Amino acid sequence: MMAIGITSALTMPFGACQQAQRENPLLVKSELPFGAPDFSKIQTADYLPAFEAAIEQTRQEIAKIVENEDSATFENTILAYEESGQLLDRVSRVFFALTEADKTEEIGEIEKTVQPMLTDLNNEIMFNKQLFERVRQVYDKQHDALQGEDQKLLEEIYKEFVRKGALLPEEQMARMKEINSRIAQLQQQWGDQLQAATNDAVVWVDKKEDLAGLSDADIAQCQDDAASRGGKAPYAIVIVNTTQQPLLTSLDNRDLRRQVYEASIHRSDGTKQANNTFPLVAEIAKLRAEQAEIMGYPCYAAYSLEKTMAKTPDNVYAFLKSLISQYSPKADAETKAIEDFARKEQGPDFKLQPYDRFYYSAKMKKQLLDISDEEVKPYFNVDSVLINGVFYAANRVYGLTFKERTDIPLYHPDMRAFEVFDKDGKSKALFYCDYFRRPTKRGGAWMDGFAKQSRQRNQLPIIFNVCNSAKAPDGQPSLLTWDEVTTMFHEFGHALHGILSDCQYNTLSGTSVARDFVEMPSQFNESFASIPEIFDHYALHYKTGEPMPADLKDRMLKSINFQTAYALGENLAATCLDLAWHMLPSKDVPTADQAAAFEKEALRQIGLLNEQIPPRYSTSYFNHVWGGGYAAGYYSYLWTEVLAVNIADVFAQRGALDPATGQDMRDKILSRGNTGDLMQMFTDFTGMAQPDASSLLKARGL
């Protein structure tokens, strides 16, 4: 249906000389395979008029549902609602992919304009009494008569309206609209400020000798990073999104290690006042708490967790406390062992600092296991990991094959696109990857899509993965650490959840599941990285193409679980910080000035205040929680790791690369999206009534 006013939005402005009208490529169906976005035609100036037109069209589609004089039915209300907003969804998916992965100044300015428009539209729809009344009529009259995905779709749409406040009295509904708008504005500011803070936290280095300990490739990367960030010095150490920084493993200069660590942990806590995110944190937390209270919940965590597998904060805390009690003695022993090792070199009075830990742990690993990152990185060429590892595992287990499409336009030269074929040879999906960091990309790694799978829309999935590995200078191979290898496998696990989706409705397809389930396919997919047949297929020397020697491979795989208490501890600390902020009633939320002290006290109370093992993300740069969708949900990484380990055990019992088991995984979990009960899906595959949490510590070597 064409919306009023779209015609004018499709044309370019007229200058002194009248120009031919230009069709906005975002507002017409792409002629590329799968309907992929045509980045060869899309211009930055296209986005705002495309949003304006798509929003207007969505409003008209909603109005048509509301103004229908026929009695509300599943077809004329629920299906009509499901099919509304497709143009807006298409425009949004393209635009917000760029705001995350290639956010130029122009894109950032457009985002500031667009976000309030989208929030206003969402408020209009969620608080449209006539629309909700029609949805409620269908829910009351037809729910029990519907089956399968039809019934699930009705439930999800009805519950979405209710959870957003459709049953609230007028005054509270008005306040919820205000809160929604303000939170959206604050999250926009958060994203801008955190990216600026992280970019500003670069540590500049004047002398090459100060980089002693780094490999030639890492030094070349520091030189390249300096040039791409203005060249204030010959070398630059770029801060990544986590607290600890990878280069601290090998940087000999202790004072420079300290500078890097402090730049990381203080990037946005007010040490540099311009980059202080605590005012944003405090206001977002207070508004979320108020939101929950309006909806009748004691805190935001209770409100948020109701729709998850965990259900309640008590269940999450019981899970976390069982891990903390077993973890803490192992963490203390690990720290003491590292400090004792360092004192052999530095003397009996040496006090281990958090910026020393990775450095001496790596030395200790080298001495005990005779292994280092620099020894194994030549075998982890990013191209081989992708083609001979990630794709090869998907082929062996799920029967998928991949063909690079050099004819598909991309939003950045670093991207690659692949067509995915199923075991019957039929085209299954389009997959993009964008693995290298740049100043316009936010930190971290993620999966998303330009389109979700839907039989109703006859749409195959268009999925992408984004990471932040260092890109080697031209002519040199881009080599990865083991952590970066497993990150690629992890994100492709999410991609498989989207690629293998086989659902009727867009709302239910792919990764549209609870946070404490969505991380399971990705965590499980990491297990393939170390399976011998997969490992041997991708761990090839970038010069010779020879597989990693058996002795080196054995030492490397044994080292995976070396001193793993740290990784668990930093995750537990971040998880408990997230919950601490979201367990508060609105009246108790700290002010910006109190935020740092609140963080320390929250960690102390739960037994995780440990200078040696800081949170993976401190409050002031915890993007998952303040800028992403993981508020009161960061625990899901540990929760789903349990599910993933249990599923990996099933694969191990049946044969790690057994195609029949892979098909079973497809049929019972990966293809089903959110079409059924998630715990039942887990049970159907594993045969387990409940997950076995004891397997997590064993899998981590603890």
Secondary structure, 3 states (H helix, E strand, C coil): CCCCCHHHHCCCCCCCCCCCCCCCHHHCCCCCHHHCCCCCCCCHHHHHHHHHHHHHHHHHHHHHHHCCCCCCCHHHHHHHHHHCCHHHHHHHHHHHHHHHHCCCHHHHHHHHHHHHHHHHHHHHHHCCHHHHHHHHHHHHHHHHHCCHHHHHHHHHHHHHHHHHCCCCCHHHHHHHHHHHHHHHHHHHHHHHHHHHHHHHCCEEECCHHHHCCCCHHHHHHHHHHHHHCCCCCCEEECCCCCCCCHHHHCCCCHHHHHHHHHHHHCCCCCCCHHHCCHHHHHHHHHHHHHHHHHCCCCCHHHHHHCCCCCCCHHHHHHHHHHHHHHHHHHHHHHHHHHHHHHHHHHCCCCCCCHHHHHHHHHHHHHHHHCCCHHHHHHHCEHHHHHHHHHHHHHHHHHCCEEEECCCCCCCCCCCEEEEEECCCCCEEEEEEEEEECCCCCCCCCEEEEEECCECCCCECCEEEEEEEECCCCCCCCCECCHHHHHHHHHHHHHHHHHHCCCCCCHHHCCCCCCHHHHHHHHHHHHHHHHCHHHHHHHCECCCCCCECCHHHHHHHHHHCCCCCHHHHHHHHHHHHHHHHHHCCCHHHCCCHHHHHHHHHHHHHHHCCCCCCCCCCCCHHHCHHHHCCCCCCCCCHHHHHHHHHHHHHHHHHHHCCCCHHHHHHHHHHHHCCCCCCCHHHHHHHHHCCCCCCCHHHHHHCCC
